[in-house]
Amino acid sequence: MSVWAHYDDDLIFANPTLQDSMAAGDCIRSVFLTASDAGRGTDYSKGRELGILRAYNAMRGQDGFWSEKRVTLLSGAVLSQWSPDGDPDITIAFLRMPDGNMNGTGFASTGYASLPKLIDGAIPTLSPIDGGPALASEPLVVTLAELIQAYHAAHLITHVPSTAPQWADGDHPDHRTTGTYARAAWQRVGYPAAEVRYAVGYPSENLAVNVSGDALARKLGPYREYAGQDPVVRCATDDACLAKPRFGAWLQRSYLITEAELFPAG
């Protein structure tokens, strides 16, 4: 199971690990907290969702349609949950909270609401852009805790939380906040810390290249499928994707940090 802020965070920061797990026959459950709308509205968000579905088709090596199931959790959250037809071992769940912007203050089109403002207590609740029920901080933690248990997660990957500044400083505020919520959720249900990994986000560009050759080719294929639906990062070839400022650097890196490495004194 993995928990992400935006559509593409998994492809950029945690692949080819997710793709390798899929190839090994593992169940894959990916949860995205924001609609990744960047203040551009639902059409842009929906396009990015389609890109993720197509990327996962590329990862599993099969074309095909996906079906949606609307799921209301005990927390009150409503998820848009998707699986490929005939392949229930893969699930992508969208919560569709507003994108928080690069500075965490949100966008005018969504009332300047954001996950960072929610976790800081600046706003009492946060409403999905698709009209789903608003959630306060505690129900959001309960939502993720419920999913960890419902999905029977054997391994968990998410963003580096805000409480680990040595790895989180310089990352997107939505990333840091998502990692913080996910960490609170797995601790809430007593999930084994040894099975948690935190994907280093934007700061990874300053680390050594560690994805190259065949691994990079496997990573770029699904990313190209996604990028074909996102006009902001669209790239038709591997070289074009790698030429994208910052994105090219991130794609050539993937650092998954353990709980013990993140909090050595803990």
N, C-alpha and C positions, 0 to 999 in steps of 0.2 A: 504494500500500500504506500502511496505517496500523497503528500498534501502540498499544494502550490498556490501561489498568489495569482499568476497569470498564465494564459494559454501560450505556451512555448517555454516556460521555465523548466519543465521536465526535459524537453528536447535539448535545451541549451546546457543545462547545468548537471543533469543526471544521466545523460546518455553517453556511451552505449550500455550502461549498466541495466537500464530498464529493458532495452531491446534484448540483451543477453538473457535476462531472466525470462522474458517471453519465449525466446527460442528454446530455453530449457524446459518449457512446459509449465512454468509457474503461473498462477492466477495473478492478474494485474488489476489493481484498483487505484485509479488516479482521481483525486479530488481537487477541484479548483475553486478558490474562495471568491475571487472577483470575476466580474464579467469582462475584464480586460478591455473595457470600452474606450479608455483614454479620452473620455469626454466627447467621443465622436458619435455616440448613440448606439441603438440596438443593431442597426444594419452592420456596422463595423464589428461589433461583438459577435454577431451570428456568423460573419465571415470567418473570424478567427476560430470559432467553435468547429466550423466545417473543416478548417485547416487541421485542427487537432485530430478529428476523426480520420481524415485522409492520411495524416502522419502515422497514426496507429495501424491503419491498413498496411502501410508500407513496412512498418515494424514487424507485423505478423505475416507479411508476405502474401496477403490475400486482398483482392478487391471485394467489395460487397457493401450492402446497405446496413445501416444501424437503426435500431428501434429505441424510442424513448419510453421511459417509465417515470411518471411523477411519483415521488415518494415523500410522504409526510412523516418525519421522525418524531420520536417522543418529545424531543426538545421544542417542537413546533416548527422547525425549519422544513422547508420544502425544497427537495432536490430534483433537478432534471438529470435523470440517470440514463445513460446510454450504453448499449452493448451491441456488438456486431450480431447480425442475425445468425443463429446457430452456434454462437460462440460465447456462452455466458461467463466464461472464465476471464473475460476482459470487460471492465466497467470503467466508464468515465462519468464523473458526477460534477455538475455545475451548480454552484450556489448563487452566482451572479450578483455579488455585492458590487458597489461602485468602485471603479478604479481610483486609487488614491493620489495619482499624479506623482511626479518625480520628487516633490517636496512633502508629500503626505497630506497636503491641504485639500485634495480633491479638485473637482472641476465645477464650473458654474452650472453646466447642464445637469448635474446630479446634486445640486444644492451644497456643493463643497463638503460633502459627506465622505468619510473614508474609514478604512480599518484602523489606521493609526490614531485618528481622532476618537474612535470607539474605545480602543484599548487604553487611551490616556484619560478617558472620562470626559472629553470635551463635548461629546454628544452621547445621549443615553441609549440610543438604538441606531441600527443601520438597516435600511430597507434595500432588498435586491432591486435591480433596475427592471426586472420583468414583472414587478407587482407582487412578489411573494411577501410573506409576513416578515415584519421587522424583527431583528434579534438584538438583544443586549449582549454584553460581553459574556456573562455566565452561560446563557443558552448556547452561545457559539462554541464555548469550550465543551459543553455537554454534547453538542452536535458532533464534534470531532471525536469525542470519547465514544459516543454511541457507534459511529462508523468504524472505529478501530476494532471494537468488539464484534459488530455485525459482519464485518469483512474477514474476521479471524486472521488478522494480519500477522504473518510470520516475520516480516521485516517491514520497517517503516523508514521512509525518506522524506525529508522536508527541508525548508530553508533554515539557515542559521538564525537563531532568535536574537532579539535586541540585547539580551542579557550577556551576550558574548561579544563585546565590542572589538576584541582583537581580530575577529573574523567578520563581524556585521557592519562595522563602520564603513561608510561609502557604498553600502548596498541600497537597493530600492526600499523605501519605507514599508511598502506592502510586503516585500519579502521578509523583512525583519519581524513585522507584526504577525504574519502567517506562521513563521517559525515559533514565535512566542506562544501563540494560541495552540499550535500542535504539541509543543512540549508540555504545556499545562494539561492538555487532554490525555496524553499517554501517561503522564504521572498520576492523573486522576484515577485511571483504571488499573494502575499497577503494572503497566506494560514493561517488559524487560528492557532496561536501558541498553544492554549489549546489542540489541537488535535495531537500534536507532542509528540513522546516519543523517548528517546535515550537509546539504549541498552548498558549497561556497558559491556565492553569486557574483555580483559585479567585481569584488576585489580579486577574483580568480585571475583576472587579466594580468595581474602583477606577479603571478606565480609561474613556474616553469611549464612549458608545453608538455602535456602528458597524454594527449590523444593524437595519434598520427597513423599513417599507413592504412591498413585495413580497418582498424577501429574508427578512424576519422571518416573513411568512406561510408561505413555503416551508420555513423552518426549523421552525416550530411544528407543521406538519402531521404529519411523521414523529415528532416528539417526543411529540405527543399519543397516537399509536398505541403507542409504547413505554410511556408512562406509564399507559396503560390496563391494563397487566400488572404494574405495580409499585405496590403499595398505599402505599408510603411517599411517592410523589410524584404519585399519581393526580390527573389533572385532565382534565375533559371538554371544556373550551373553551379558546380561545387566552387569553382574559382570565384564566381560572382558573390556567392555567400561568404566566402572567406575574405573577400575584399571589403565587406561592409565594416565600417569603423566600429570598433569595440566588439560587435557581434562575431567577427572573424576570430578575434582573440579568445572570446569565451568558448566558441565552438571547438577550439583546439585544446581545451582544458576541461577537466571534470575532477573536482576534489570533493570526496565524501568523508566528512569528519565524524569521528565517534563522539559519544557523550563524554567519555573519559578524556579525550583530547580537547574537547571544547571547554570542559570544566575540570581541569586536572586536580583541583583542590577538593572537588565534590566527592 
